[in-house]
Structures are given as C-alpha cells and as structure tokens.
C-alpha cells in the first residue's frame, strides 16, 4: 500500500471510529442519565464517566494495579486524538440531532408539547434548551407533513 493511498484510508478509518465513538458516548450518557451540570440545569450529553482516564465500567471489574497503569497509559496515548476529532465532530453531530429533534416535536400536539416541557422541568434539565427545541413549533416553521430530506 502506498503512502498516498494509506493516508485517505487512515483518515476515513479515524472518521468512522470517531463517529462510532460519538454514538457510544451519547448512548452511554443517555442510558446512564449522566448529565453535566449547566448554569440552568442538566444537559443530556456528556463524556462517559472515567476514573483517571479509565471508563468506570472497566474500573468495576477488579483490575490489578498493573492493568490500571496500562489502561491509563493507553488513555494518555489515545485521548488526545479522540479529543481532537470530537472537537470537530460533536458540534456537527449535535446540530444534526437538534434539527432532527426540532422536526420531531413539530408533530406533537399542544398537550404533548406541554408534557414534554414539564418532564424536562421535573428532571431538572435546562429549560432554555427545551424552549430552543420548540423553536420551529413556536415560529410556525415546521416542514410540511411527508418525507423530506435533510
């Protein structure tokens, strides 16, 4: 394999790995209902919980001191690359998810709309974010019913 061919393949592999990782991170965050504290309440997406660079689920497996040391070394080696890619991808992924969610809430009834915002309040979630999610409903800019491409 030549260098010219391997570099695009490597970048493609890294991009796919980053997309996969972002999905895993989002899934873990939502599944564990881990929430970062914001100025106005919790936000749903955050990094998975770690202890000295080791994901918490792994720390609960009775690791030896040597295993912990080696895992911290691995994290120290890989994390800068992950962080670099995530800084680029996460804003775009969040924007896409936000647009999708805004379109989904367009089909809610007014009662469901209110129930959703009440749920966010009960859960202590950021209320400004909830109102922002309802922007298309409030502005009357929901797309017409039927299939549409993003």
Buried (B, 14 or more C-beta within 10 A) or exposed (E): EEEEEEEEEEEEEBEEEBEEBBEEBBEBBEEEEBBEEEEEBBBBBBBBEEEEBBBEEEBEEEBEEEBBEEBBEEBEEEEEEBEEBBEEBBEEBEEEEBEEBBBEBBEBEEEEBEEBBEEBEEEEBBEEBBEEBBEBBEEEEBEEEEEEEE
